[in-house]
Amino acid sequence: MSDPKTRERRSPPGDKQLSLERDCRNGYGENSKASRKNIPLFKAQSNRRGRHGARIAVNAMLDDDALQAERMLLLADHKALKPAKRKDPDRPLGETLARKEKALRRE
């Protein structure tokens, strides 16, 4: 038995393989600063859409057509809970490099 605190010894090719599998890169197509700024913006816009729809539905409830206003309120809830844009997870480094290589071959 080996000491569990010691790191297993890996060869450079094995280390490279683990790096290609575990390390991730942003594959969305914009730089990291844009992602850091745009993700909160998308979330805020989604919340604003939901609040705006709810405000319209509540104002419509004051009128006679309560059933239509209730449908509008449910739609506003759906818009708030299901944003139009979603975050994408980062891609593994190996997959990113394979895509770049494939794109270079096409040129």
Secondary structure per residue as TSV (DSSP state, phi and psi in degrees):
chain	resnum	aa	ss	phi	psi
A	1	M	-	360.0	140.6
A	2	S	-	-98.9	163.1
A	3	D	-	-70.1	126.1
A	4	P	T	-67.3	-16.9
A	5	K	T	-79.7	-20.9
A	6	T	S	-80.7	144.8
A	7	R	-	-80.2	137.8
A	8	E	-	-65.4	145.3
A	9	R	-	-84.5	130.3
A	10	R	-	-122.0	151.4
A	11	S	-	-83.4	159.8
A	12	P	H	-56.2	-40.9
A	13	P	H	-64.5	-37.4
A	14	G	H	-66.7	-38.5
A	15	D	H	-64.1	-41.2
A	16	K	H	-63.9	-41.9
A	17	Q	H	-62.3	-44.1
A	18	L	H	-63.3	-37.9
A	19	S	H	-63.2	-43.2
A	20	L	H	-64.9	-30.8
A	21	E	H	-82.7	-39.9
A	22	R	H	-94.4	-37.0
A	23	D	-	-71.0	143.2
A	24	C	E	-123.3	154.7
A	25	R	E	-133.0	151.6
A	26	N	-	-72.1	119.9
A	27	G	-	-106.9	12.1
A	28	Y	S	-74.8	-26.7
A	29	G	S	108.6	6.4
A	30	E	S	-128.9	162.8
A	31	N	-	-73.3	169.7
A	32	S	H	-65.9	-35.4
A	33	K	H	-65.8	-37.5
A	34	A	H	-65.0	-39.7
A	35	S	H	-65.8	-41.2
A	36	R	H	-62.8	-31.0
A	37	K	H	-89.2	-35.7
A	38	N	H	-77.3	-33.9
A	39	I	H	-61.7	-49.1
A	40	P	H	-62.2	-32.7
A	41	L	H	-64.5	-44.6
A	42	F	H	-60.5	-42.2
A	43	K	H	-64.8	-43.2
A	44	A	H	-64.1	-41.7
A	45	Q	H	-64.2	-38.1
A	46	S	H	-63.8	-43.8
A	47	N	H	-64.2	-39.7
A	48	R	H	-63.4	-41.0
A	49	R	H	-60.7	-42.9
A	50	G	H	-65.4	-42.7
A	51	R	H	-66.3	-39.0
A	52	H	H	-64.1	-45.1
A	53	G	H	-63.8	-38.2
A	54	A	H	-66.5	-39.4
A	55	R	H	-62.7	-42.4
A	56	I	H	-64.6	-41.4
A	57	A	H	-66.5	-40.8
A	58	V	H	-66.1	-40.5
A	59	N	H	-64.0	-33.7
A	60	A	H	-72.7	-24.8
A	61	M	H	-66.5	-23.3
A	62	L	T	-69.1	-21.8
A	63	D	S	-80.3	-171.2
A	64	D	S	-77.9	-32.0
A	65	D	-	-86.2	84.0
A	66	A	H	-74.9	-32.3
A	67	L	H	-65.1	-45.1
A	68	Q	H	-63.6	-39.0
A	69	A	H	-66.0	-36.8
A	70	E	H	-66.8	-39.3
A	71	R	H	-61.7	-42.1
A	72	M	H	-63.1	-37.1
A	73	L	H	-67.1	-41.1
A	74	L	H	-64.3	-39.0
A	75	L	H	-65.0	-39.3
A	76	A	H	-64.5	-40.1
A	77	D	H	-62.2	-42.6
A	78	H	H	-62.5	-42.9
A	79	K	H	-62.9	-37.5
A	80	A	H	-71.7	-36.9
A	81	L	H	-86.5	-24.1
A	82	K	S	-118.8	86.3
A	83	P	-	-64.6	155.0
A	84	A	S	-67.8	-34.3
A	85	K	S	-111.8	145.8
A	86	R	-	-127.1	156.6
A	87	K	-	-74.2	142.2
A	88	D	-	-104.4	137.1
A	89	P	-	-70.5	156.9
A	90	D	-	-69.6	153.7
A	91	R	E	-94.5	149.4
A	92	P	E	-60.0	148.6
A	93	L	H	-59.7	-40.2
A	94	G	H	-60.5	-41.2
A	95	E	H	-67.7	-40.1
A	96	T	H	-62.6	-44.9
A	97	L	H	-66.0	-36.9
A	98	A	H	-64.3	-39.6
A	99	R	H	-64.4	-42.5
A	100	K	H	-63.8	-41.6
A	101	E	H	-64.0	-41.0
A	102	K	H	-64.3	-39.9
A	103	A	H	-65.9	-36.6
A	104	L	H	-68.5	-34.8
A	105	R	H	-67.0	-31.6
A	106	R	H	-69.6	-27.3
A	107	E	-	-77.6	360.0
